[in-house]
Amino acid sequence: MLPSAVAREFDPSRVGRESRRTVRDWIADFTCFLAAVLIGMLGADAVADNPHIAQGYAEFDQVLGALACAAVWLRRRWPVGLALVMVPVSVASDTAGGAAAVALFTLTVHRPFRYVAWIGGVSLAVIPLTYWLRPDRDMPYFVSIAFSGLVTVTVIGWGMFVRSRRELLLSLRDRAVRAENEAALRAEQAQRLAREDIAREMHDVLAHRLTLLSVHAGALEFRPDAPREEIVRAAGVIRESSHEALQDLRQVIGVLRGGEADASGRPQPTLAALDTLVAESRDAGMKVVLANRLTDPDTVPAALGRTAYRIAQEGLTNARKHAPGAEVTVTVTGAPGEGLTLSVRNPAPPGDVPEVPGSGQGLIGLAERASLAGGRLGHRAGPDGGFHLEAWLPWAS
């Protein structure tokens, strides 16, 4: 399909619906009318001096030519009809030759080639008839036919060139508009993806902190007679987790307001911070075993380490919520060129599990995060009631 601008310009069903002509249209129409009149005047002089034309026919020729020149103003509204009418008129009147050429040029510019082929072919076919009825005064018969045929083909070729150039310009304009729209859509999509990434980051970070708050607040609620040292330690963890959660929330809000990801000045976590994460979980009362089999965690790329850290953080958060009291094993293995494998495994909880609210979006977000990093993530429940979370992430050599 043609672009919309090209369709409006060249589709026959849409031509003639515009109520106004632009200044450019008026200039073009006046130029075509002036060209038809000038060529018609040359034809009128040739008819008047042609001894092969009967007396009194010159006046009829000139009147017919004048009417044909006036009809040029209708070329935009009825290009096909005007070109068809001009075929017999040009046979009967030399003065109408300019108007016939303008009509054929307009048809070539504004209509598909099938119209040009039929009407242009008929125009070429009647040239011998025209010079048989009214021979030229100076040129031989066959030379006149060849010259008129060359002029007709030139008019058609010029019209096709103008049409092709207009189609190209309109197509390039439409393509530029489409490119601008696609760029705007890409920018909007990038903003949406950035917001989704921020939302996932908010879930991963705040869920860990708020789970600590929930666990220790629940312990204080169900054990009001606990020793003072435990109450003080739980209150300290609640205070520290609340402070960290507020810092993380401020950081996320800063990003949403247009700041940088590290606007708060806090470094983004990497795999080297996994020891600190495990220590925080142990301080919260969890039993965590870390098996970090990487020789040098600092050599892990920052983006890869951040993804692995968030997966481990979410795995510990889920274990704390759904398997309190169970020993959690975090295993990290891998090497450059082989990829990095991280697993979080826990057995069934030893006692009753308190109901902790959750949306179930954490594992979905982790799977999407791993997929965006080019890796994969899987999870399954064990036959003994435990749970196993494992992720593989590519690590370029």
N, C-alpha and C positions, 0 to 999 in steps of 0.2 A: 504494500500500500504506500501511496505517496504521503509525505508529511502533510500536516493540516494546512500549512500555508501554501504549499504547492497544489494541493487539492482545490483550495479556494480559487487559485489563479487559473487552473487548467481544467477543472471538471466542468463539462458542459452543463450539467444540471444546476450549477451554482452561479453561472455567469448571468449577469443582468439583474441580480438581486440587490446590488448596491445602489443606494438612492443618490449618492453624491460621487462626483469625480474629484480627485485630488488635483492640485496645481500641476503636478507632473503629468497627470492624465490629460488635462486641458492642453498643455504644451505639446504633448505627443500627438493628440488629435488634430490640433491646428497645423502641426508640421506635416502630417499625412495629407490633410486637406490641401495645404499649399502645394505640396508635391504633385498631387493629382491635378490641380488647376494648371500648374506650369507645364506638366507633360501634356495635358489636354489642349493647352494653347498651341503647343508645337504640332500636335495632331490636327488641330483645326486649320492651321496654316497649310499643312501638307494636303489636307482634303480640298481646300479652296484652290490650290494650284495643280491638282491632279487631273490630267486630261482624261483619265479612264473612268471618272465618276460623272454621272449624268448631272445636267443642270438642275438646280433646286435641291439636290440631295445634300449639299454641304450644309444648308441651314438646318435640315433635319438632324444631320450628324452632330452639329454643334449643340442643338437643344438637348438631344439625348445625352451628349457628353456632360452638359451642365447639370442635368438631373442626376447623372451618375456621380459627379463630384459632390453634389449636395448629399447624396446617400452615403458618402464616406463617413459622415457623423454618426451613422447607425452601425458602424463596424464592430463596436464593442458589444452591442446588444444582440445583434443577429449576424455573427461572422459567417456561419455556414450559409444562411439564406442569402446574404449579400454576395458571397463568392459565387453561389449558383446563378444568381440573377446576372452577375457581371459577365458570365461566359457568353450567353447570346448577345448581350449588349455590346461586348467588345467585338463581336463578329459584325454587328451592324454599324458600329460607330468607332472611327479612329480617335475621336476626341475623348472617348471613355477609356482609352488605353491606360492612362495614369490611375484612374479610379479602380480599374480591374486589377492592376498590379498591387495597389494598396490593399484591396480586398483579399487577394491571394496571400499577401504577406501577413495580414492579420489572421487569416485562417491558419496559416502555418504556425504562428506564434501561440495561438490560444486554443488550438484543438489537436487531438491525437492524430497520429500519422495516417490512420485509415481515411480520415476526411481529406487530408492533403493529397493522398495517393489518388483517390477517385476524382476529385475536382481538378487537381493539377494535371492528371492524365487527360481529362476531357479538354482542358485548356490547351494542352499541347496538340491534341488531336484535331481541334478546329482551326489551328493556324493555317494549314493548307487551304481550307475552305475560305478563310478570310481573304487571303491574297489571291484566290481564284476569283472571288466576287469583286474585290477592289485591288487590282495590282498596284504595286508601288511605282512611283513616277521615275525613280532613279535606279533602284536595284533590281536585278533579275529575280525571277520568281523563286528559284531555289535558294538564292542568297538571302532573300527576305524571310523565307521560312526558317533557315538556319539561324539568322540573327534574332528573330522573335523567339525561337525556341531557346536560344542561349539566354536571352533576357528572362524568360519565364523560369528556367532552371536556376538562374542566379537569384531571382526573388525568392524562390522556394528554399534554396540553400541558405540564404541570408536569414530568412525567417526561422529555419531550423537551428541555426547557430544562436540566434537571440533566445529562442525557446530553451535550448540546452544550457545556455549561460544563466538564464533565470532559474531554471530548475536547480542548477548547481548552487547558486547563491542562496536560494530559499532552503535547500537541503542543508547547506553549511550553517545557516542561521538556526534552523530547527535543531541541528545536531548540537550547536552551542548552547541553546536553551535546555536541551535534554541533558547535556553535560553539567550545566549549572544545577539543574534539579537533582541529578544523581549525586553531585558533590554535597548538596544540602542534605540529601537523604543519608549519605555516608557519614556526614558530620553528626546528624541526629542519632544514627545508629551507634556511632562511637560514644556519644554521650550516654546513651542508654546502657551500653555495655559497661561503661565506666561506673555508672550508678549501680548496676547489678554486681560488679566486682566489689564496690564499696559495701554493698549490703552483705555480700558473703563474708567480707573481712569483718564487718561489724558482728555478724553471727559467730564467727570463729573466735574472735577475741572476747567479746562480752559473755558468750556462753560459758567460757572457762571461768571467768571471774565470778559471774553470778551463781554458777554451780557451787563454788566454794562458799559463797554467802549462804546459799540454801542449805548446804550440808551442816555448816557450823551453827547456823541459826536453828536448824532442826534439832541438833544435839543439845543446845541450850534449852530448847523448849521441852524436850523429853527427859532431860536429866538436870532438873533445877538444883538437885542436891550434889552435883559433881564437885570435886575438890576445887578449891580456889585457883590453884595453878592451871587446871584445865580450862576453867572459865576465863581466866585472864588470857591464856594462849588462844582460845577460840575467839575472844573479843578482838585480840590483836590481828588475827587472820581476817576477821570480818572488816576491821578498819582498813587494813592494808589492801584487801581485795576491792573494797569500795573506792579507795583512792585510785587504784590502778584502773578500775572500770571507768571512773570519771575522766581520767587522763585519756584513755582510749576513746571514749565518747567525744571528748573535745577534739581529738585528732580527726575522727571521722567527720564531725560537723565542720571542721576547718576545710577538709577536702570538698565537702558538699558546697561550701560557700565559695569555692574557686581557688583554694590554697593548694599547696603542694602536699604530696602524701606524707612528707616528713616535716610538716609545718610546725609541729609541736617540738621539734628538735630531738625526738626520741628515735634511736636507730631501729630499723626494721629487723625483726628476728631472722636469724639464719640457723642452720643446723648446729652451729657451735653453741647456740643458746639452749640446746635440748637438755643439757645437764641442769640448767637453771629451772627449766619447766618441770623436770622430774623432782627436783628439790622442793619446789613449791607444792607439788602434789603430795610429797611425803610429809611436808609440814601440815598439810590439811588432813593427815591421818590415813592416807592411802598407802598400800603396800605395792611399791613399784620396783621392778627389776629392769635396769637398763643394760642391754647388750649391744654396745656400739662397737661394731667390728671394723669401722673405718680407721685406717692408719692415721689420717690427718683430716679431720672434719673441716678445717679451715680452707682446704683446697676445693671443697664443693662449691660450684657456682652459686651466686647469691639468690637468683631466681629459683633454682632447684632446691637450695636449702630452705628458702622461705616456704615453698610448697610442702616440703617434707615436714617442716616444723608445724605448719597448720594442720596437717593430717594427724600428726602425733598428738597435738593439742586437742583436736576434736575427739580422737580415740580415747584419751584419758578422761575427757569430759563425759563421754558416754559411759565409760566404765564406772566412773564415780556416781553417775546418776542411777544406772541400771544394775550395777553389781557392787554395792558398797561392801567393804570388808574383804573382797576377793583380791588375790594377788595378781597384779597386771604386769605382763612382760612386754617390754618394748625392744624390738630387735631392728638394728640398722645394719645392712650389708651392702656391698657394691664396690664398683671401681670404674674409672673412666673407660668408656667404650662398652661396658657391660650393663650399665644402668644402676640405679639405686633402688633397693628394695627395703621397705619399712613395714613392719607388722606390729600390731597391738593385739595381744591375746590375753583373755582372762577366763578362768573357770566359772562355774555357776556360783552365785553369791551364797555365803554360808547361812544366811538367815533371811528373814522377811525383807522385802524391798519396799521402802516407802514410795509412795506415788509422787513423782517429780514431773511437773508439766514439761512437755516438749512438743515441738511441731513436726519432728521427723524430717526436717529439711537439711539437717547437718550432713548426713551421708549423701544426700543428693548433691549438696554443694561441693562436698569433697570429690565425688565422682566427676563433676563438671570441671573442677579445678585441675584434677589429674588429667582429664582429657584435653584441656586447653594446653597443658604442659607437654602433650604428646605421649602421655603414659596411660595407665589403666588402674582401676581400683576395684577390689572385690571384698565382699564381706559375707559371712555365713555364721549361723548358730551351730554350735557343736552338739553332739548327741547327749552330752552330759549337762546341757544347759548353759555352757559357756558361749563365748563369742570371739570371733577371729576377724580382724580387719587387716587387709594387706594391700599395699600399693606398690607399683613399679613405675619409676620415672626414668626417662632417658638421660644419660650422662655422656656427653660427647667426650671423645678421647682427645 
